[in-house]
Amino acid sequence: MNKICPSECSSILNQGNAIILDIREQFEYDAVHINSLHIPMAQVAERVEELKKFDKVIVMCQSGKRAEALVNFLETEYGLVNLIQMDGGIMGWKEKVDATLKFD
């Protein structure tokens, strides 16, 4: 599994056909979010085809634990190879990329 820190995301996003996939629950996303594709973790398996069109999918959650579990699941069960886990999740993004994020 590939992991990156939040500050590395921008260089990957600038390389081309990449997206950040936010897998947090709706209430977490509503509290604070960044420019990303939002699919709650429980819905990802039924929407996995949407992820295949990207060269790279950076998976994030609140702190990184759910993203790690989901990346492992998608690699094992669906054979996806375009996944990267963002270590630290939205909390890491606030710490390393955008300190102005406000959590409601």
C-alpha positions as CSV (number, residue, x, y, z in Angstrom):
1,M,0.0,0.0,0.0
2,N,1.2,3.5,-0.9
3,K,1.0,6.2,1.8
4,I,1.7,9.8,1.5
5,C,1.5,12.8,3.9
6,P,-1.0,15.6,3.2
7,S,1.7,18.0,2.0
8,E,2.6,15.5,-0.8
9,C,-0.9,15.4,-2.2
10,S,-0.7,18.6,-4.1
11,S,2.3,17.4,-6.2
12,I,0.4,14.1,-7.0
13,L,-2.8,16.1,-7.9
14,N,-0.8,18.3,-10.2
15,Q,0.6,15.3,-12.1
16,G,-2.6,14.7,-13.9
17,N,-5.7,12.5,-13.5
18,A,-5.8,12.2,-9.7
19,I,-8.5,12.8,-7.1
20,I,-8.8,12.9,-3.3
21,L,-11.5,10.5,-2.2
22,D,-13.0,11.5,1.2
23,I,-14.6,8.5,2.8
24,R,-15.9,10.1,6.0
25,E,-19.5,10.0,7.0
26,Q,-21.8,12.8,5.8
27,F,-21.8,14.6,9.2
28,E,-18.0,14.6,9.2
29,Y,-17.8,15.9,5.7
30,D,-20.4,18.6,6.5
31,A,-18.3,19.8,9.5
32,V,-15.2,20.4,7.3
33,H,-14.1,19.3,3.9
34,I,-11.6,20.1,1.1
35,N,-12.0,19.9,-2.6
36,S,-12.5,16.1,-3.0
37,L,-14.9,13.4,-4.2
38,H,-17.1,12.5,-1.2
39,I,-18.2,8.8,-1.0
40,P,-18.9,7.6,2.5
41,M,-16.9,4.4,3.2
42,A,-20.0,2.2,3.3
43,Q,-20.9,3.2,-0.3
44,V,-17.5,2.9,-1.9
45,A,-17.8,-0.8,-2.9
46,E,-21.0,-0.1,-4.8
47,R,-19.4,2.9,-6.5
48,V,-16.0,1.4,-7.2
49,E,-16.3,1.8,-10.9
50,E,-16.1,5.6,-10.4
51,L,-12.6,5.2,-9.0
52,K,-11.3,3.2,-12.0
53,K,-11.3,6.3,-14.3
54,F,-8.6,8.0,-12.3
55,D,-4.9,7.3,-12.6
56,K,-4.5,7.9,-8.8
57,V,-7.0,8.0,-6.0
58,I,-5.8,9.5,-2.7
59,V,-8.1,8.1,0.0
60,M,-8.6,10.1,3.1
61,C,-10.8,10.0,6.3
62,Q,-10.6,11.8,9.6
63,S,-7.2,10.6,10.8
64,G,-6.1,7.9,8.4
65,K,-7.2,4.6,10.0
66,R,-10.4,4.0,7.9
67,A,-8.6,5.1,4.7
68,E,-5.9,2.4,5.4
69,A,-8.6,-0.3,5.9
70,L,-10.5,0.7,2.8
71,V,-7.4,0.8,0.6
72,N,-6.4,-2.7,1.8
73,F,-10.0,-3.9,1.1
74,L,-10.2,-2.4,-2.4
75,E,-6.7,-3.7,-3.4
76,T,-7.6,-7.2,-2.1
77,E,-11.2,-7.5,-3.2
78,Y,-11.2,-5.4,-6.4
79,G,-7.6,-5.5,-7.5
80,L,-7.3,-1.7,-7.6
81,V,-3.7,-0.5,-8.0
82,N,-4.3,3.2,-8.3
83,L,-4.9,3.9,-4.6
84,I,-2.8,5.9,-2.2
85,Q,-3.7,6.4,1.5
86,M,-3.3,9.9,2.8
87,D,-1.8,9.5,6.2
88,G,-3.3,11.8,8.9
89,G,-6.6,12.4,7.1
90,I,-8.3,15.8,7.3
91,M,-6.6,16.4,10.7
92,G,-3.2,16.1,8.9
93,W,-4.4,18.3,6.1
94,K,-5.2,21.0,8.6
95,E,-1.8,20.6,10.3
96,K,0.4,20.4,7.2
97,V,-1.5,22.1,4.4
98,D,-4.3,24.5,5.5
99,A,-4.4,25.7,9.1
100,T,-7.4,27.8,8.3
101,L,-9.8,24.9,8.1
102,K,-12.5,25.3,10.7
103,F,-14.2,22.2,12.2
104,D,-17.9,22.9,13.0
